[in-house]
Amino acid sequence: MKVKNRLGLHIRPATAIVKMLQGCRSTVFFSFRGMTANAKSIMSLLVLSAQKNAKISILIEGEDAEVVLQKLIDGFENMFGE
């Protein structure tokens, strides 16, 4: 996924991601520059320090993985409402 937010993956999009994933049963991890973060943790996402145009790898494992992936695709495409 490509981060399109002007300020990168900062507190607002990180919060939106965590809220989006609250009800999912799958495990979700983002990887960037050799670091891996639990996508259900705001602090973990912020530690990635992914700027605008950064390319993040997403790993989703679980029974609702396809639904979660589509939600994340939509979120990244619309910059999580920013």
Secondary structure by P-SEA (a helix, b strand, c coil): ccccccccccaaaaaaaaaaaccccbbbbbbccccccccccaaaaaaacccccbbbbbbbbccaaaaaaaaaaaaaaacccc
